[in-house]
Amino acid sequence: MVEPITCPMCQGAIPGKEIHTRTSCPSCGADLSALVRQRLAAEARAMAPPPQPNPLISQAGLLSLVAPCFGIVVYLFGRRAFTENPNGMLVVGAVCTLVVAAGFVFGVVAFFAPKAQEAGTMGKAIAGIFINGLLISLAILNIFTHQKVAATGSDTPEPPRRGSSYISGK
């Protein structure tokens, strides 16, 4: 049941059942539309159900933990299947990289999500960010190492032949 609104001018009241149809005081005629709007807004907030948590945000922490595991499994099976095919290995590497990057993004989303989400999401998010970040940094380190080895491998001098001597030149 809605309580009546009291007029600040004459202390007259709009009964609770008439609050939806009247906006002026029945006694003095004062405009009470602002008070009526406030009361109706308060009722609407009280009757509205609480917002449901977003299922993606609730599961983002778990997805950030599952993504590196899935990426490693795909890489191991893909490596076994495509060892002779360089294009196949390139596709497997790209898929694994995208999966790990998506896991990192899910971890960041779960970390910065509203705190009203289910318990444990923050810990999963931190673990997912750490694991995926570690895999991403290892991949970047691996790329730089391969580039350095490729660059130094082409500049190495030829090893001396067994039959020749440096001193005599023969």
BADO-720318 format. One line per field, with one value per atom (N, C-alpha, C): atom name; residue number from 1; y, x, z. Coordinates in Angstrom, 3 decimals, always signed. Atoms other than C-alpha are relative to their C-alpha. Example, Ala and Ser with C-alpha at 12.3 -4.5 7.8 and 13.67 -1.06 7.14 Angstrom:
atomo <- c(N/CA/C/N/CA/C)
num <- c(1/1/1/2/2/2)
y <- c(-1.190/-4.500/+1.200/-1.190/-1.060/+1.090)
x <- c(+0.890/+12.300/+0.900/-0.820/+13.670/-0.770)
z <- c(+0.000/+7.800/+0.000/-0.060/+7.140/+0.730)
***
This chain:
atomo <- c(N/CA/C/N/CA/C/N/CA/C/N/CA/C/N/CA/C/N/CA/C/N/CA/C/N/CA/C/N/CA/C/N/CA/C/N/CA/C/N/CA/C/N/CA/C/N/CA/C/N/CA/C/N/CA/C/N/CA/C/N/CA/C/N/CA/C/N/CA/C/N/CA/C/N/CA/C/N/CA/C/N/CA/C/N/CA/C/N/CA/C/N/CA/C/N/CA/C/N/CA/C/N/CA/C/N/CA/C/N/CA/C/N/CA/C/N/CA/C/N/CA/C/N/CA/C/N/CA/C/N/CA/C/N/CA/C/N/CA/C/N/CA/C/N/CA/C/N/CA/C/N/CA/C/N/CA/C/N/CA/C/N/CA/C/N/CA/C/N/CA/C/N/CA/C/N/CA/C/N/CA/C/N/CA/C/N/CA/C/N/CA/C/N/CA/C/N/CA/C/N/CA/C/N/CA/C/N/CA/C/N/CA/C/N/CA/C/N/CA/C/N/CA/C/N/CA/C/N/CA/C/N/CA/C/N/CA/C/N/CA/C/N/CA/C/N/CA/C/N/CA/C/N/CA/C/N/CA/C/N/CA/C/N/CA/C/N/CA/C/N/CA/C/N/CA/C/N/CA/C/N/CA/C/N/CA/C/N/CA/C/N/CA/C/N/CA/C/N/CA/C/N/CA/C/N/CA/C/N/CA/C/N/CA/C/N/CA/C/N/CA/C/N/CA/C/N/CA/C/N/CA/C/N/CA/C/N/CA/C/N/CA/C/N/CA/C/N/CA/C/N/CA/C/N/CA/C/N/CA/C/N/CA/C/N/CA/C/N/CA/C/N/CA/C/N/CA/C/N/CA/C/N/CA/C/N/CA/C/N/CA/C/N/CA/C/N/CA/C/N/CA/C/N/CA/C/N/CA/C/N/CA/C/N/CA/C/N/CA/C/N/CA/C/N/CA/C/N/CA/C/N/CA/C/N/CA/C/N/CA/C/N/CA/C/N/CA/C/N/CA/C/N/CA/C/N/CA/C/N/CA/C/N/CA/C/N/CA/C/N/CA/C/N/CA/C/N/CA/C/N/CA/C/N/CA/C/N/CA/C/N/CA/C/N/CA/C/N/CA/C/N/CA/C/N/CA/C/N/CA/C/N/CA/C/N/CA/C/N/CA/C/N/CA/C/N/CA/C/N/CA/C/N/CA/C/N/CA/C/N/CA/C/N/CA/C/N/CA/C/N/CA/C/N/CA/C/N/CA/C/N/CA/C/N/CA/C/N/CA/C/N/CA/C/N/CA/C/N/CA/C/N/CA/C/N/CA/C/N/CA/C/N/CA/C)
num <- c(1/1/1/2/2/2/3/3/3/4/4/4/5/5/5/6/6/6/7/7/7/8/8/8/9/9/9/10/10/10/11/11/11/12/12/12/13/13/13/14/14/14/15/15/15/16/16/16/17/17/17/18/18/18/19/19/19/20/20/20/21/21/21/22/22/22/23/23/23/24/24/24/25/25/25/26/26/26/27/27/27/28/28/28/29/29/29/30/30/30/31/31/31/32/32/32/33/33/33/34/34/34/35/35/35/36/36/36/37/37/37/38/38/38/39/39/39/40/40/40/41/41/41/42/42/42/43/43/43/44/44/44/45/45/45/46/46/46/47/47/47/48/48/48/49/49/49/50/50/50/51/51/51/52/52/52/53/53/53/54/54/54/55/55/55/56/56/56/57/57/57/58/58/58/59/59/59/60/60/60/61/61/61/62/62/62/63/63/63/64/64/64/65/65/65/66/66/66/67/67/67/68/68/68/69/69/69/70/70/70/71/71/71/72/72/72/73/73/73/74/74/74/75/75/75/76/76/76/77/77/77/78/78/78/79/79/79/80/80/80/81/81/81/82/82/82/83/83/83/84/84/84/85/85/85/86/86/86/87/87/87/88/88/88/89/89/89/90/90/90/91/91/91/92/92/92/93/93/93/94/94/94/95/95/95/96/96/96/97/97/97/98/98/98/99/99/99/100/100/100/101/101/101/102/102/102/103/103/103/104/104/104/105/105/105/106/106/106/107/107/107/108/108/108/109/109/109/110/110/110/111/111/111/112/112/112/113/113/113/114/114/114/115/115/115/116/116/116/117/117/117/118/118/118/119/119/119/120/120/120/121/121/121/122/122/122/123/123/123/124/124/124/125/125/125/126/126/126/127/127/127/128/128/128/129/129/129/130/130/130/131/131/131/132/132/132/133/133/133/134/134/134/135/135/135/136/136/136/137/137/137/138/138/138/139/139/139/140/140/140/141/141/141/142/142/142/143/143/143/144/144/144/145/145/145/146/146/146/147/147/147/148/148/148/149/149/149/150/150/150/151/151/151/152/152/152/153/153/153/154/154/154/155/155/155/156/156/156/157/157/157/158/158/158/159/159/159/160/160/160/161/161/161/162/162/162/163/163/163/164/164/164/165/165/165/166/166/166/167/167/167/168/168/168/169/169/169/170/170/170)
y <- c(-1.180/+0.000/+1.246/-1.221/+3.440/+1.003/-1.017/+6.101/+1.293/-1.259/+9.468/+1.009/-1.105/+12.527/+1.193/-1.148/+15.493/+1.289/-1.300/+19.001/+0.845/-0.832/+21.269/+1.349/-1.296/+24.324/-0.074/+0.036/+23.263/-1.272/+1.290/+19.825/-0.918/+0.901/+18.301/-1.185/+1.214/+14.852/-0.520/+0.765/+12.996/-1.446/+1.396/+9.496/-0.872/+0.892/+6.641/-0.592/+0.610/+5.153/+1.015/-1.036/+8.520/+0.590/-0.572/+9.165/-0.110/+0.191/+7.876/+0.942/-0.820/+10.194/+1.476/-1.394/+13.444/+0.518/-0.636/+15.852/+1.310/-1.240/+18.750/-0.309/+0.186/+19.115/+0.209/-0.179/+18.563/+1.149/-1.061/+21.183/+1.387/-1.359/+24.172/+0.118/-0.040/+23.228/+0.170/-0.150/+23.415/-1.133/+0.999/+21.620/-0.928/+1.003/+18.419/-1.019/+0.956/+16.826/-0.482/+0.417/+16.819/-1.053/+0.989/+14.981/-1.322/+1.216/+12.532/-0.773/+0.675/+11.808/-0.668/+0.590/+11.211/-1.260/+1.151/+8.864/-1.162/+1.073/+6.904/-0.598/+0.514/+6.620/-0.886/+0.821/+5.319/-1.341/+1.254/+2.736/-0.895/+0.794/+1.639/-0.646/+0.585/+1.162/-1.114/+1.013/-0.786/-1.265/+1.164/-3.067/-0.687/+0.582/-3.636/-1.093/+1.058/-6.919/+0.425/-0.354/-6.685/-0.484/+0.401/-6.858/-1.345/+1.314/-10.344/+0.170/-0.115/-10.810/-0.503/+0.373/-11.055/-1.366/+1.329/-14.741/-0.019/-0.037/-13.856/+0.479/-0.522/-11.834/-1.038/+1.018/-14.604/-1.131/+1.102/-17.143/+0.452/-0.494/-14.901/-0.458/+0.470/-15.875/-1.452/+1.412/-19.565/-0.155/+0.072/-19.016/+0.424/-0.415/-17.229/-1.094/+1.136/-20.357/-1.160/+1.121/-22.819/+0.285/-0.352/-20.916/-0.462/+0.476/-21.648/-1.515/+1.471/-25.319/-0.470/+0.353/-25.532/+0.331/-0.388/-23.672/-0.967/+0.945/-26.034/-1.347/+1.285/-29.128/+0.073/-0.159/-27.803/+0.022/-0.055/-27.049/-1.383/+1.327/-30.518/-0.942/+0.860/-32.323/+0.511/-0.569/-29.939/-0.220/+0.246/-30.316/-1.437/+1.415/-34.047/-0.268/+0.237/-33.872/+0.705/-0.806/-31.181/+0.203/-0.184/-31.762/+0.224/-0.122/-32.005/+1.170/-1.051/-29.187/+1.355/-1.287/-25.664/+0.896/-0.809/-24.027/-0.471/+0.534/-26.329/+0.433/-0.451/-25.446/+1.494/-1.422/-21.760/+0.229/-0.123/-22.171/-0.428/+0.467/-24.163/+1.041/-1.041/-21.493/+1.227/-1.162/-18.710/-0.268/+0.355/-20.522/+0.005/+0.047/-21.153/+1.399/-1.376/-17.528/+0.749/-0.659/-16.284/-0.504/+0.562/-18.649/+0.565/-0.533/-17.473/+1.494/-1.431/-13.811/+0.206/-0.091/-14.350/-0.317/+0.305/-15.944/+1.172/-1.190/-12.884/+1.080/-1.007/-10.585/-0.389/+0.440/-12.688/+0.239/-0.253/-12.418/+1.463/-1.437/-8.644/+0.432/-0.330/-8.421/-0.451/+0.496/-10.577/+0.795/-0.768/-8.540/+1.359/-1.331/-5.189/-0.007/+0.099/-6.440/+0.576/-0.473/-5.046/-1.046/+0.898/-6.527/-0.781/+0.718/-7.827/-1.402/+1.321/-10.940/-1.075/+1.108/-14.363/-0.060/+0.083/-15.103/-0.894/+0.800/-16.481/+0.490/-0.504/-14.574/+0.790/-0.821/-12.221/-0.878/+0.893/-15.061/-0.703/+0.643/-16.859/+0.994/-1.019/-13.610/+0.285/-0.275/-12.930/-1.165/+1.176/-16.495/-0.081/+0.037/-16.347/+1.054/-1.062/-13.015/-0.396/+0.393/-14.355/-1.109/+1.138/-17.667/+0.411/-0.416/-16.151/+1.025/-0.967/-13.252/-0.680/+0.757/-15.730/-0.695/+0.660/-17.687/+1.002/-1.020/-14.499/+0.501/-0.474/-13.287/-1.066/+1.070/-16.696/-0.074/+0.018/-16.588/+1.156/-1.148/-13.100/-0.233/+0.318/-14.187/-1.038/+1.030/-17.233/+0.600/-0.652/-15.037/+0.755/-0.755/-12.760/-0.926/+0.954/-15.752/-0.613/+0.574/-17.319/+1.030/-1.024/-14.015/+0.194/-0.178/-13.662/-1.184/+1.187/-17.247/+0.009/-0.047/-16.782/+1.063/-1.064/-13.543/-0.386/+0.381/-14.952/-1.266/+1.244/-18.266/+0.249/-0.281/-16.658/+0.728/-0.755/-14.598/-0.809/+0.785/-17.432/-0.392/+0.390/-18.145/-1.522/+1.427/-21.499/-0.640/+0.656/-23.956/-0.456/+0.409/-24.870/-1.465/+1.381/-28.003/-0.773/+0.829/-30.888/-0.058/+0.176/-31.096/+1.268/-1.229/-27.447/+0.540/-0.619/-25.481/+1.495/-1.440/-21.826/+0.609/-0.553/-21.342/-0.058/+0.136/-22.670/+0.472/-0.446/-21.685/-1.056/+1.071/-25.039/-0.915)
x <- c(+0.840/+0.000/+0.887/-0.764/+1.279/-0.474/+0.342/+1.430/-0.374/+0.406/-0.188/+1.141/-0.950/+1.791/-0.617/+0.487/+1.462/+0.433/-0.275/+1.252/+0.822/-0.798/+3.995/-0.666/+0.651/+1.694/-1.115/+1.175/-1.533/-0.095/-0.021/-0.648/-1.138/+0.993/-3.402/+0.721/-0.650/-2.755/-0.684/+0.518/-3.121/+0.011/+0.021/-4.263/+0.868/-0.906/-1.974/-0.592/+0.595/-4.490/-0.208/+0.189/-4.869/+1.326/-1.309/-1.132/+0.313/-0.265/-1.128/-0.831/+0.888/-3.946/+0.048/+0.014/-3.490/+1.422/-1.299/-0.555/-0.149/+0.205/-2.133/-0.717/+0.597/-3.255/-1.516/+1.455/-7.006/-0.490/+0.450/-7.174/+0.309/-0.382/-5.197/+0.329/-0.279/-4.468/+1.476/-1.437/-0.658/+0.498/-0.566/+1.412/+0.937/-0.802/+2.808/+0.601/-0.464/+4.006/+1.427/-1.376/+7.672/+0.009/+0.092/+6.771/-0.584/+0.618/+4.582/+1.023/-1.017/+7.410/+1.043/-0.978/+9.871/-0.558/+0.611/+7.454/-0.159/+0.166/+6.693/+1.347/-1.330/+10.415/+0.520/-0.426/+11.115/-0.733/+0.763/+8.340/+0.529/-0.502/+9.692/+1.335/-1.279/+13.191/-0.200/+0.249/+11.788/-0.594/+0.653/+9.745/+0.857/-0.842/+12.457/+0.885/-0.879/+14.354/+1.457/-1.420/+18.105/+0.546/-0.543/+20.165/+0.714/-0.644/+21.317/+1.439/-1.389/+25.071/+0.128/-0.249/+26.341/+0.689/-0.622/+27.096/+1.396/-1.344/+30.110/+1.013/-0.918/+31.687/+0.179/-0.114/+30.911/+0.930/-0.820/+32.695/+1.336/-1.229/+35.503/+1.245/-1.144/+37.835/+0.324/-0.206/+37.336/+0.522/-0.484/+37.812/+1.462/-1.400/+41.099/+0.928/-0.809/+42.328/-0.021/+0.137/+41.050/+0.726/-0.589/+42.438/+1.445/-1.373/+46.166/+0.090/-0.002/+45.429/-0.445/+0.500/+43.413/+1.031/-1.025/+46.130/+1.171/-1.119/+48.861/-0.396/+0.462/+46.796/-0.105/+0.100/+46.048/+1.393/-1.355/+49.734/+0.644/-0.620/+50.845/-0.586/+0.610/+48.337/+0.290/-0.292/+48.907/+1.441/-1.414/+52.657/+0.217/-0.121/+52.292/-0.582/+0.675/+49.945/+0.683/-0.522/+51.738/+1.509/-1.452/+55.459/+0.656/-0.613/+56.224/-0.555/+0.657/+53.933/+0.215/-0.243/+55.232/-1.242/+1.222/+51.921/-0.962/+0.836/+50.042/+0.492/-0.559/+52.415/-0.240/+0.284/+51.911/-1.435/+1.407/+48.132/-0.185/+0.106/+48.477/+0.565/-0.585/+50.759/-0.887/+0.890/+48.362/-1.234/+1.176/+45.380/+0.359/-0.417/+47.293/+0.270/-0.257/+48.415/-1.297/+1.295/+44.860/-0.727/+0.663/+43.565/+0.625/-0.676/+46.188/-0.293/+0.321/+45.555/-1.440/+1.389/+41.808/-0.096/-0.020/+42.501/+0.505/-0.508/+44.522/-1.080/+1.068/+41.675/-1.127/+1.035/+39.121/+0.435/-0.502/+41.322/-0.089/+0.072/+41.518/-1.459/+1.422/+37.733/-0.522/+0.463/+37.104/+0.615/-0.661/+39.598/-0.658/+0.586/+37.995/-1.525/+1.469/+34.377/-0.521/+0.569/+32.014/+0.172/-0.307/+32.697/-1.214/+1.200/+29.112/-0.070/+0.013/+30.041/+0.256/-0.136/+30.331/+1.402/-1.271/+33.082/+0.976/-1.028/+36.354/+0.367/-0.295/+36.241/+1.306/-1.214/+39.019/+1.255/-1.159/+41.421/+0.248/-0.141/+40.739/+0.539/-0.446/+41.254/+1.490/-1.420/+44.609/+0.861/-0.751/+45.797/+0.009/+0.073/+44.596/+0.875/-0.857/+46.332/+1.460/-1.388/+49.550/+0.431/-0.372/+49.566/+0.036/+0.030/+48.528/+1.093/-1.079/+50.962/+1.353/-1.253/+53.753/+0.168/-0.086/+52.944/+0.250/-0.211/+52.775/+1.447/-1.382/+56.134/+0.988/-0.871/+57.714/-0.039/+0.107/+56.408/+0.784/-0.753/+57.855/+1.492/-1.415/+61.185/+0.479/-0.333/+61.168/+0.164/-0.112/+60.589/+1.321/-1.255/+63.502/+1.209/-1.102/+65.758/+0.191/-0.101/+64.960/+0.556/-0.530/+65.662/+1.499/-1.421/+69.011/+0.811/-0.706/+70.017/+0.064/-0.004/+69.018/+0.983/-0.903/+70.997/+1.459/-1.383/+74.162/+0.386/-0.295/+73.904/+0.493/-0.435/+74.429/+1.339/-1.248/+77.466/+1.196/-1.113/+79.597/+0.968/-0.987/+82.854/+0.009/-0.088/+83.465/+1.045/-1.025/+85.253/+1.168/-1.168/+88.797/-0.110/+0.001/+89.285/+1.065/-0.932/+91.135/+1.386/-1.282/+93.865/+0.809/-0.754/+94.891/+0.515/-0.595/+97.027/-0.040/+0.042/+96.682/+1.399/-1.342/+100.395/+0.600/-0.643/+101.572/-0.891/+0.913/+98.469/-0.277/+0.186/+98.471/-1.115)
z <- c(+0.000/+0.000/+0.000/+0.150/-0.938/+1.043/-0.998/+1.766/-0.709/+0.643/+1.034/-0.033/+0.094/-0.041/+0.725/-0.764/+2.321/-0.677/+0.612/+0.890/+0.974/-0.905/+2.311/+0.310/-0.196/+2.031/+1.047/-0.865/+3.755/+0.831/-0.692/+5.148/-0.433/+0.579/+2.998/-0.622/+0.489/+1.561/-1.250/+1.135/-1.699/+0.460/-0.445/-0.763/-0.902/+0.721/-1.823/-1.249/+1.192/-4.257/-1.118/+1.013/-6.087/-0.490/+0.335/-6.437/-1.496/+1.439/-10.048/-0.866/+0.827/-11.178/+0.343/-0.421/-9.228/+0.189/-0.241/-9.147/+0.746/-0.755/-7.217/+1.312/-1.319/-3.620/-0.100/+0.074/-3.248/+0.888/-0.909/-0.445/-0.539/+0.397/-1.750/-1.481/+1.432/-5.383/-0.332/+0.246/-5.002/-0.899/+0.914/-7.645/+0.778/-0.703/-6.113/-0.972/+1.013/-9.377/+0.277/-0.302/-8.277/+1.106/-1.082/-5.049/-0.487/+0.547/-6.977/-0.823/+0.815/-9.455/+0.880/-0.911/-6.600/+0.652/-0.661/-4.839/-0.970/+1.002/-8.035/-0.387/+0.331/-8.857/+1.127/-1.137/-5.352/+0.010/+0.072/-5.741/-1.109/+1.123/-9.123/+0.358/-0.415/-7.662/+1.011/-1.029/-4.723/-0.605/+0.597/-6.976/-1.049/+1.048/-9.603/+0.599/-0.509/-9.184/-0.136/+0.125/-8.608/-1.335/+1.300/-11.792/+0.104/+0.053/-12.748/-0.469/+0.461/-13.096/-1.435/+1.384/-16.642/-0.026/-0.022/-17.363/-0.614/+0.581/-19.529/+1.027/-1.009/-16.731/+1.101/-1.045/-14.241/-0.424/+0.494/-16.426/-0.580/+0.622/-17.698/+0.751/-0.780/-14.851/-0.301/+0.328/-15.565/-1.423/+1.386/-19.297/-0.105/+0.048/-18.613/+0.518/-0.459/-16.806/-0.987/+0.933/-19.421/-1.318/+1.296/-22.433/-0.163/+0.233/-21.872/-0.061/+0.062/-21.215/-1.380/+1.324/-24.428/-1.072/+0.971/-26.356/-0.022/-0.064/-25.139/-0.584/+0.546/-25.972/-1.519/+1.459/-29.470/-0.621/+0.540/-29.985/-0.019/-0.051/-28.879/-1.053/+1.018/-31.077/-1.410/+1.312/-33.999/-0.404/+0.297/-33.758/-0.445/+0.359/-33.929/-1.388/+1.279/-36.926/-1.169/+1.104/-38.950/+0.061/-0.111/-38.316/-1.349/+1.327/-42.040/-0.810/+0.767/-43.170/+0.691/-0.658/-42.381/+0.032/-0.005/-43.360/+1.095/-1.073/-40.998/+1.364/-1.274/-38.172/+0.213/-0.106/-38.943/+0.463/-0.397/-38.624/+1.454/-1.390/-35.392/+0.953/-0.837/-33.941/+0.109/-0.014/-34.930/+0.862/-0.810/-33.371/+1.477/-1.409/-30.139/+0.537/-0.415/-29.998/+0.244/-0.180/-30.452/+1.236/-1.179/-27.755/+1.279/-1.190/-25.240/+0.146/-0.068/-26.130/+0.476/-0.463/-25.667/+1.493/-1.423/-22.286/+0.826/-0.683/-21.285/+0.074/+0.039/-22.364/+0.966/-0.935/-20.431/+1.446/-1.342/-17.344/+0.376/-0.263/-17.631/+0.183/-0.133/-18.137/+1.363/-1.299/-15.061/+1.147/-1.060/-13.024/+0.194/-0.081/-13.844/-0.002/-0.035/-13.698/+1.313/-1.268/-11.087/+1.091/-1.110/-7.689/+0.487/-0.423/-7.367/-0.611/+0.624/-9.349/+1.040/-0.944/-7.772/+0.597/-0.720/-5.289/-0.759/+0.657/-6.624/-1.378/+1.342/-9.897/-0.005/-0.059/-8.767/+0.027/-0.065/-7.894/-1.325/+1.311/-11.170/-1.021/+0.948/-13.057/+0.171/-0.244/-11.405/-0.490/+0.461/-12.052/-1.522/+1.466/-15.667/-0.645/+0.541/-16.296/+0.130/-0.221/-14.801/-0.960/+0.851/-16.720/-1.473/+1.404/-20.051/-0.293/+0.186/-19.596/-0.077/+0.041/-18.892/-1.353/+1.312/-22.061/-1.119/+1.025/-24.123/+0.044/-0.097/-22.775/-0.462/+0.502/-23.465/-1.524/+1.460/-27.031/-0.616/+0.517/-27.567/+0.152/-0.212/-26.070/-1.015/+0.975/-28.358/-1.397/+1.314/-31.427/-0.104/+0.036/-30.524/-0.011/-0.008/-29.813/-1.383/+1.352/-33.202/-0.992/+0.890/-34.948/+0.213/-0.279/-33.202/-0.506/+0.480/-34.001/-1.523/+1.462/-37.642/-0.510/+0.431/-37.882/+0.218/-0.265/-36.284/-0.742/+0.720/-38.108/-1.405/+1.374/-41.522/-0.032/-0.023/-40.398/+0.495/-0.554/-39.000/-1.112/+1.025/-40.857/-0.172/+0.287/-42.450/+0.898/-0.828/-40.173/-0.876/+0.812/-41.287/-0.410/+0.480/-43.342/+0.730/-0.757/-41.805/-0.651/+0.673/-44.393/-0.127/+0.200/-44.408/+1.321/-1.171/-42.036/-0.174/+0.056/-41.223/-0.157/+0.020/-40.865/-1.422/+1.316/-44.205/-1.115/+1.045/-46.160/-1.032/+0.976/-47.959/+0.391)
***
